[in-house]
Structure formats: structure tokens, C-alpha cells
Amino acid sequence: MSKYTFEQSSTLVELLRWRALRQPERPAYTFLMHEEQKEIHLTYEELDCRARAIAALLQSLGTMGARALLLHPPGLDYIAALFGCLYAKVIAIPAYPIHPTQSNRTYTLPRLQAIAKDAGATLALTTQGILSSMEFLISSQQEPRAEELASLRWIATDDMEDGLEDGWKEPSITSETLAYLQYTSGSTDAPKGVMVSHRNVLHNSAVLHQGWQIPPHGEMVSWLPMHHDMGLVGGVLNPLCNDYHSTLMSPSSFIKWPLRWLQVISRVKDRPTISCAPNFAYDLCARK
């Protein structure tokens, strides 16, 4: 197999397609479920297949250039939906699902509404479970503030027909094509978005690769939120670019079992491992 580095790719689509064709069985992502010791895995080939299926569905709806909120819980479905958007030339907007509890909705709903309006979103990609909850919430008029979200076209990406991936048509994408919109949390002001191109991601990965000095086949361990820039770039995109395997867990799992994060880092003994977290994570580990 010829040596291939991500610097030779001009887009994330080109890079994942190469890895899927040349390294199909190589594990790309592992997600640790809430249940103790249970893990699910995704190879490059499987991710490419799921991305093509989601993209084919989006293409059939005539959504090229549209902007889509990603409203999945942490997990492999989030990653597949992100790449499905990239494969369809749909601009992803990494975000977070609305929790059904009233107290959580009061906090998250205004921020999500503001992101949808500012980005001009017309689509929302999520799971079947969250879609059912949102349909009930909107139809029952329990939440009058959800008007912006009610106008979106909602699509469950974890409930796809078999064989859809065969209908995918690769769109015209360049390094300057907009890949996704990264929004601030909105904790201190209205959420603000940044336009991120394929070139931006690849360049950032090159800078991180140079700074970290981690050789190929390294390991990333992350529990950071996938809608957050550090969680998305560090836990999902940079591992793809640098051919690391990425082991992921949800923020809530980390809060409940902080030791599990350290155990996962410690169990990888045959290759270099990197992880990153804010200061409170280390304080929590020390206290627990």
C-alpha cells in the first residue's frame, strides 16, 4: 500500500474515501456506552457506507447547499451524520438535542433557536427517538418557543433503508467548500458562528500533528461534547486526518464515572495516546 498522508487530500470527503478504499477494516472510532464495558465500533468502510447512505437521502431531497442542524446525542450516529452532510455538500451545524425536561429546555431551547435562525437552517438531522420527542413537543404546543425548529425538515439518520448508499453521487467539492458552521455556546451572549472550510480543517490538523508529534496509528481518547470545537476537532476530525483510532464517551458518562476516562487512557499500551480536557476534569478525577 502506498504511503498516503492527509496533506495530499484537498477535502475531508476525499480523505475518508481513500481510507475506506485502502484501509476498510481499520477501526476508526469506538464509543463507550453508558453500560459498563459495552463498546460499539465503526471502521472506515462502515463510516463511508453510512455517510453515503445519509448523503444519498439528502441528495434525493434536493438539499445541496442547505444548512442542517446536527441534533444527535453523543455517539457514532453523530459522526455518521456529520460525514453524511459533507458527502452531500450540505453545511452541517454541530449542535445538541433538546432534553425533554422542562428545566433543560428553558436553558437550551433559546440558544438552539438562535443558532437555527442565524445559520438559516432548513434541516435537522437526529435520531428516531429524538425525532419522536420533538414531533410530540411541537404538535402538542407544549413549547410555543419552538417555532423556528418546527419549520425545519426533520430527518432521522439512524433509520435508513438498506442500499441507499449505492445511489450516492459525489458532488463537486474543493478545499474552499464550506464544511460546517461552528457556533459558540451562547453562555455569555447570543451564539456566534464561524465558517469552517475543508481547507481550514486539514490545515488545523497539520498544525496539531506538528505540535503533538504523535505518529500515525496513535490513539485519541475524548469525552468532550462533539458539538464543541475541541470535542469535534480533537475527538473526531483530527483522528481521521492523522489516522488515529479515537475512543469516545459522552460527557455525562465521564461525570458519572471519571475513572473510566483514565482507565481507557491507561489501557492503550502499544501506541502513543493523547487526550485533552478542561481543568475541572482533572479536579473531578482527583476528588473522586
N, C-alpha and C positions, 0 to 999 in steps of 0.2 A: 504494500500500500504506500503510495507516495505521501511524503510529508506535506501537511496542509496546516496552515495557521490562519487564524481569523482575520489577520491583516490582509489576506488575499480576497476576502469577501467584501462586497460593497453593500450588502443588506443582511439583515437577520434571517430573512427567508432563504436567501442563497446559502447561508451558513448552515441552518438546520437541515435543509435539503441535502447538502453534502454529507453531513454527519449521518443522516438517516440512510443514505445510499451506501456509504463506506463503513459506517460503524453501527449497523442496525440494531444489534443485540446489546450494545453498550448501555448500561444503566445511566440515565440522565438525572432523574430525580427520585428521591424516596421521601414519602410523607409519613410521619409518625402519627397514628390515630390516637384518639383520647384513651382508648383501651390499652392497658399495659401490654407492651411488647408487640402490638399489632402494627404492621407496616404495609404500605402499598407502594408499588414501584412503577416507573414509566421509563421505557427505553427511548432512544432517539427515533427508532422506527415507529413506535407506538404514538409518540408525540406528533410526529409528522402526519400519521394517519388521522389522528383526531383533529389536528389543525386543518387538514384538507377537507374533512367532513364538515366542520363548522364553517369554513370558508365557502364551500360549495353551496351550503344552505344560504349564507348571506348573499352570495352572488346571484342565486336564484330569485332573491327578493329585490335585486337591483339596488344594493346598498353601497356600492363603491363610493368612497369619499365621505360616507356618513360617519357620525361620531357616536360611539357606543359606550355606555357605562358598563363596567365590569362589576357585578354585584354578587360575587360568589363568596362563600366562606373560605377561609384558608384551606388550600389543598391543591391537588393535581388538576381539578376542573378549572381552577383559576388560570393556571399556566396554559392549559389547552385552549381556553377561550382567548387569552391574550394572543397566542400564536395564530389562532383562527382568524382574528381580526387582521393581523399582519399579512396573512396569506390572502385575505380578501381585499386588501388595501382599504380597510375600514380603520378609522382612527380610534384606538382604544383609549378609554379614560379609566384608569385604575381607581376603584372606589371601594366601598364597603357596604354590605347588605344592611337593611334596617332591621333591628331586633324587634321582635313582637311586643316586648314590654313597653308600657306607656312611658316610663321614665327614660328609657333609652331612646325611644322615638323623639321625645321632646328635645333631646340633645343632638341626635344625628340627622333628623329629617330636614331641618332648615339648612344645614350645611350641604346635604346631598341635593336639595332643591336648587341651591345657589350654584353648585357645580354644573348641574344639568342645564340650567338656564344660561350660564356664562359660556359653556362649551358649545351650546347649540346642539345638544344630544338629541337624537331621534330614536335611538335603540337602547335597550337594556338587556345585557346577557347575564344569565343567572342559572340557578339550578331549579329543577322541577319543584322541590319543596318550598323554596323561597318564592317562586312564581305563584304558587297556590296561595301562600300567605299574602302576597301583595295584591293578588286579584280579589281576595276576600276583603282586605283592608280598603281598597279603592271602591269596590262595588257596594260595600256596606256603609260608605260615607262616614266611617268612624274617624277618619282623619282628613278633615277638609283642607289641610295644608298640602296634601299630596297631589295637587292639580298638575304640577309640572311633570311628575312621574307618571300620572295617569295618561298623559298624552304620548308617552313613549311606546314603541313597539317592543314587547317583551318576548324574549326567546330563551328557552331552556336548552342549554348546551350539553347537559348530561343525559339527554333523552333523544338521541339521534337515530335515524334509520340506518340500517346496515347498508353499506355500499355507496353511501353519499360521497365518500372521498374520491371515487372514480370520476365524478363529474366536475372536479375542481379544474379550473383554468387559471394558469399562473398569470397574474396581472403584470403590467409594466411598472416596475418599482426600481428606483435608483437610490443612491446613498442619501440624496437630499429629500426623499419622500418622508413625510411626517409619519412617525411610527406611533406615538401616543402623546397624550397630554397629561403632564404630572401636576397635580394640584396640591397646594399646601393644606394643612389640616383644618384651617379656619378657626383655630382655638383662640386667636387674638384679634382676628379681623375676618372679613369675607374671604373665602378660599380664592387663591390666585393660581392661575395655570401657567405652565411653561411648555412650550412646544419642543418636543424631542424627536429628532430625525434618526434614521438608521445610522447615519454617519456619527451623530452625537454618541450613540450607544457604543459603537465599535471603537471610537476614539477614547471614550471614557474607560472602556475595558482594557485598552492598551496601556493607559496611564496606570490603572490599578495593577495590571500584570507586572509592569515595570517596578512599581513601588513594593508590591508584596513579594516579588521574587519567588513565586510558587511555580514549580514546573508543571507540565501537563499531567493529567491523572491525579491531581490533588483532590482535596475534599473540602467542601464548604458545609458548615452547619449553621442553620439560621432559624430563629423563631420570630423574627421581625415581621410586621404586617406586610403583606405583598402589595398593598396599595400605597405603602410608604416608599419613598425613593430609595432609602437604604435597603429595605427588605426586597424591593423589586430588582434593583440593580445588583446588589450584593448576593442575594439568595437565588435569583432566577436568571437574569440576563448575563451577568459576568461568568457564572459557571458554564453556560452554553458557549460563550466566546472562547473561554480558556480551556475547555474540555475537562472541567472538574465534574465530579459527581457531587450533587447537592442533596443533603439531608435536611428536611424541613419539618417544623412542627408549628402549631398555632400559638399565638401569644397567650391564649387562655391556658393551654397545656403547660406552657412554661411557668406561668404564675402559680398554677396548682402544683406542679412538680418541677421546681427549678433544678433539682439534682439531675433530672433526666437529660437536660441540656449538657451538663458537664460529663455525664456518662457517655453520651453519644460522641462528644469530642474525644474522650479518652479511649474509646473502643477502636478507633481507627489508628492502627499501629504501623501499617506498612506504607503509608504515604503521608505527605505533609497536609496538615489540616489548618483551616483558618475559620474564624468566627468573629463576629463583632456585635456589640450591644451597648446601650446607654449605661451610664453609671449605676442607675438604680438596680439593674440586673445583677451586678456583682454584689451590691449591698444585700439584695434579697437572698442570693446564694449563701452569703456569709451568715445571715440571720437564721436561715432555715437549716 
